[in-house]
Amino acid sequence: MKTIKLYAAIVLAAVALSSCENYGDAKMHTTINSDGTCSRTIDYDTKIDDNPSSIDLGSDWTCVPKDDTARRVAYVRNFDNVEQMSQAMPIKLNKKPLSSKATFEKRFRWFYTEYTFTEVFATIGGNFPLPPTNYADAEEVNYWFTGQPNLINGMNGAEAMERLSDLETKMNNWFSDNVINSALDYIYTHYDSIANPPVSREQFAQLHDSLATFIRNQSGKDILSYDSKKGFQEFFKSDAYSIFFSGSSYCAEGFRDHLVPVVSFAFLSVPYALTMPGKVTDPGNGIYCDGVITYTLSGDRLIPADYAITAISRQTNTWAYVVTAIIILLAIGSWVWRKK
C-alpha cells in the first residue's frame, strides 16, 4: 500500500503528544497446544519500562532469564485455555487492554485431528467522532486499512496510483476532520478557561464550520504539523486561544490528552506470531514460515471493523493408521482362512 503523508504527520506528532503509547518494538508469540492449553510470550526493548502504559504484565507473567546486558526483555505466561488467555491481553491502547476474544476448536477425523484457532480483536472505530465511511465506501475503507479486498487487482502501476491517490485524499480528509472536530470540541467544552475571548461560546459554536474549513485549507494534508496557535490568531485576530496550544498548563495538557485517542492507533504495531499443533493447512491472512505464522496486529487494522486472526492445522493420528492396518490384515486373514 502506498505510503502517505497522513502517517508521516502522525509520527511527527509523537513528540508533542507525550501521552502516546511506546511499545518498545514489542513482539507477541502465542503457542497453542493440542489439548487446548496455551502460552503467550511478549518481548520488548527495555526502554519501554519508561512508559508502562502500553504493556501491562502482572505477577502471573514470568520473566525469561537473559544476559544482564540484553537490550530486550521477555515474559511468558501459561494458560489453561485460550479464553483465559484472551482475557489477560498485555497490549494496551489508550491505557486500556485491547479487547479480544479467542476460541479453539478440535475436530477428530480418524486419520487426523484438525485444530482451528481464532482470536478476534475489537474495533477501535468508536474513537473517531466521524467514521471513515462518511468519506469513502466500505470496500475502500477496508482496503485502505487492511489491504482487503484487493481493489487494485489487475491494474497497472499508473491505474493503481490514480486509484490510491484518490483514496488517499479521502482518508486524509477523514483524519483531518476528526482531529479538527476533536480539537474544537475540547476548546468549546473548556471555553470558560479562556481569558477575554474574542467571541462568546455561542458565537464560537456558530463559527465551527468556517473555522474548520479555514484550518483544513491552511494545513492541507499535514494537519498535525499545522501551527494551530498561529492559525487561531489569524482567524480571530486574538491570541486568547494560545493557552490550548503551548506550554504545560492544564488546558494545554488536557488538549493534547483529548487528541490522543484519535491519533494513537498509528503507534500500535505489534508483530503477532502463532504456533499451532501439527502442520498448518491454512494460515488465514498470516504468513507461514518455519512452523510459525506471522500476522500484523496494528491500530489501523482495527479501525473499520473487528480484526480476526485465524489459523487451521492438522495433526496425523498415527495410531489410526496402525489400527486400520490391523483391521485390514485381520479381514484378509479371515477371508483366506474361510477360503480354506
C-alpha positions, 0 to 999 in steps of 0.5 A: 500500500502506498505510503502517505503523508497522513502517517508521516504527520502522525509520527511527527506528532509523537513528540508533542503528544507525550501521552502516546503509547511506546511499545518498545518494538514489542513482539507477541508469540502465542503457542497453542497446544493440542489439548487446548492449553496455551502460552503467550510470550511478549518481548520488548526493548527495555526502554519501554519500562519508561512508559508502562502504559502500553504493556501491562504484565502482572505477577502471573507473567514470568520473566525469561532469564537473559544476559544482564546486558540484553537490550530486550526483555521477555515474559511468558505466561501459561494458560489453561485455555485460550479464553483465559488467555484472551482475557489477560491481553498485555497490549494496551491502547489508550491505557486500556487492554485491547479487547479480544476474544479467542476460541479453539476448536478440535475436530477428530477425523480418524486419520487426523485431528484438525485444530482451528484457532481464532482470536478476534480483536475489537474495533477501535472505530468508536474513537473517531467522532466521524467514521471513515465511511462518511468519506469513502465506501466500505470496500475502500475503507477496508482496503485502505486499512487492511489491504482487503479486498484487493481493489487494485487487482489487475491494474497497472502501476499508473491505474493503481496510483490514480486509484490510491491517490484518490483514496488517499485524499479521502482518508486524509480528509477523514483524519483531518476532520476528526482531529479538527472536530476533536480539537474544537470540541475540547476548546468549546467544552473548556471555553470558560478557561479562556481569558477575554475571548474574542467571541462568546461560546455561542458565537464560537459554536456558530463559527465551527464550520468556517473555522474548520474549513479555514484550518483544513485549507491552511494545513492541507494534508499535514494537519498535525504539523499545522501551527494551530496557535498561529492559525487561531490568531489569524482567524480571530485576530486574538491570541486568547486561544494560545493557552490550548496550544503551548506550554504545560498548563492544564488546558494545554495538557488536557488538549493534547490528552483529548487528541490522543485517542484519535491519533494513537492507533498509528503507534500500535504495531505489534508483530503477532506470531502463532504456533499451532499443533501439527502442520498448518493447512491454512494460515488465514491472512498470516504468513507461514514460515518455519512452523510459525505464522506471522500476522500484523496486529496494528491500530489501523487494522482495527479501525473499520471493523473487528480484526480476526486472526485465524489459523487451521492445522492438522495433526496425523493420528498415527495410531489410526493408521496402525489400527486400520492396518490391523483391521485390514490384515485381520479381514484378509486373514479371515477371508483366506482362512474361510477360503480354506 
